[in-house]
Amino acid sequence: MRSAINSPSYHVPIDGFSQIIEAPSVGRTLHLSGLTARTSTGEMVGPGDMRAQASQVLENMEVILEAAGATLDHVVSIRTYVTDIEAYPEIDEVWREAWGAVWPASTMVEVARLWDERQMVEMEAVAVVPE
């Protein structure tokens, strides 16, 4: 559903990084609001554990996408806000489990804090669902 295009003229910083994601141009475009590591009952998962929080965010994303008839495979772009950029390797592991070798186009930004001070990561995404 998505494919990566990388130019040999621009450095790819890490395996899995995609400079361009090509997605179907006919279909529905879904814009997902920032998702955090809360359960359906509002409980915060994994305070102090970036991997646990990143995993919960993607679980939440899967559930929300399912409600719209989509999956993680439809995600073409993701923006990730973290309170500690040094914990990136833990997010990398979670993304490799979710997306394998072709990740969505992505941006990650370190921020001073998120809405709840126990939050370490928040992700928003765009998904394209072909007709």
Phi, psi and omega per residue, in radians:
M1 nan -0.463 3.046
R2 -2.350 2.611 3.075
S3 -2.366 2.648 -3.088
A4 -1.678 2.529 3.017
I5 -2.242 2.134 3.105
N6 -2.182 2.305 3.111
S7 -1.471 2.365 3.063
P8 -1.207 -0.169 -3.121
S9 -1.574 0.001 3.117
Y10 -2.349 2.281 -3.071
H11 -1.101 2.284 3.013
V12 -1.631 1.990 -2.980
P13 -1.219 -0.557 -3.112
I14 -2.574 2.641 3.070
D15 -1.041 2.372 -3.125
G16 1.768 -0.436 -3.141
F17 -1.177 2.347 3.117
S18 -2.103 2.190 3.107
Q19 -1.240 -0.686 3.106
I20 -2.330 2.409 2.966
I21 -1.976 2.152 3.070
E22 -1.655 2.266 -3.118
A23 -2.307 2.782 3.133
P24 -0.979 2.459 -3.128
S25 -1.611 -0.145 3.115
V26 -1.967 2.191 -3.136
G27 2.575 -2.775 -3.125
R28 -1.836 2.443 3.052
T29 -1.886 2.194 -3.120
L30 -1.938 2.270 3.104
H31 -1.922 1.941 -3.099
L32 -1.605 2.265 3.048
S33 -1.140 2.900 3.112
G34 -1.013 2.246 3.137
L35 -1.962 2.515 -3.130
T36 -2.108 -3.033 -3.041
A37 -1.602 0.694 3.094
R38 -1.669 2.565 3.055
T39 -1.399 3.089 3.131
S40 -1.124 -0.329 3.108
T41 -1.678 0.030 3.091
G42 1.637 0.002 -3.137
E43 -1.297 2.365 3.111
M44 -1.374 2.222 3.118
V45 -1.613 2.411 2.950
G46 1.043 0.804 3.050
P47 -0.952 2.246 -3.121
G48 1.458 0.008 -3.081
D49 -2.178 1.674 -3.074
M50 -1.041 -0.724 -3.120
R51 -1.096 -0.778 3.130
A52 -1.099 -0.721 -3.138
Q53 -1.203 -0.737 3.121
A54 -1.097 -0.697 3.107
S55 -1.097 -0.748 3.140
Q56 -1.144 -0.679 3.112
V57 -1.043 -0.795 -3.137
L58 -1.208 -0.579 3.033
E59 -1.087 -0.760 3.105
N60 -1.094 -0.719 3.132
M61 -1.081 -0.727 3.117
E62 -1.042 -0.792 -3.123
V63 -1.110 -0.768 -3.129
I64 -1.165 -0.762 3.106
L65 -1.087 -0.702 3.127
E66 -1.015 -0.668 3.126
A67 -1.091 -0.399 3.130
A68 -1.795 0.167 3.139
G69 1.325 0.507 -3.099
A70 -2.241 3.021 3.103
T71 -2.356 3.076 3.064
L72 -1.057 -0.472 3.118
D73 -1.131 -0.322 3.118
H74 -1.493 -0.176 -3.111
V75 -1.243 2.163 -3.124
V76 -1.919 -0.310 -3.114
S77 -2.604 2.443 3.127
I78 -2.473 2.404 3.044
R79 -2.039 2.247 -3.055
T80 -2.137 2.258 3.108
Y81 -1.956 2.194 -3.109
V82 -2.226 2.663 3.089
T83 -1.580 -0.162 3.108
D84 -2.570 1.750 -3.106
I85 -1.111 -0.397 3.122
E86 -1.166 -0.305 3.120
A87 -1.497 0.155 -3.137
Y88 -0.881 -0.730 -3.105
P89 -0.970 -0.531 3.119
E90 -1.232 -0.634 3.074
I91 -1.228 -0.715 3.092
D92 -0.905 -0.815 3.132
E93 -1.034 -0.783 -3.118
V94 -1.135 -0.755 3.129
W95 -1.131 -0.687 3.133
R96 -1.108 -0.643 3.079
E97 -1.168 -0.672 -3.084
A98 -1.390 -0.742 -2.968
W99 -2.094 -0.060 3.130
G100 1.121 -2.296 -3.016
A101 -1.544 -0.253 -3.125
V102 -2.067 1.718 3.121
W103 -1.456 2.828 2.957
P104 -1.107 2.785 2.978
A105 -1.011 2.390 -2.983
S106 -2.484 2.692 3.004
T107 -2.398 2.389 3.071
M108 -2.205 2.317 -3.082
V109 -2.292 2.365 3.035
E110 -1.511 2.352 3.124
V111 -2.169 2.792 -3.123
A112 -1.134 -0.727 3.082
R113 -2.897 2.874 3.089
L114 -1.923 3.141 -3.027
W115 -0.862 -0.921 3.101
D116 -1.745 2.211 -3.065
E117 -1.043 -0.265 3.080
R118 -1.457 -0.246 3.120
Q119 -1.255 2.352 3.090
M120 -1.941 -0.327 -3.054
V121 -2.613 2.507 3.023
E122 -2.451 2.396 -3.117
M123 -2.253 2.391 2.977
E124 -2.123 2.687 -3.000
A125 -2.572 2.895 2.988
V126 -2.189 2.302 3.098
A127 -2.152 2.547 3.078
V128 -2.096 2.129 -3.120
V129 -1.926 1.981 -3.132
P130 -1.137 2.691 3.117
E131 -1.240 nan nan
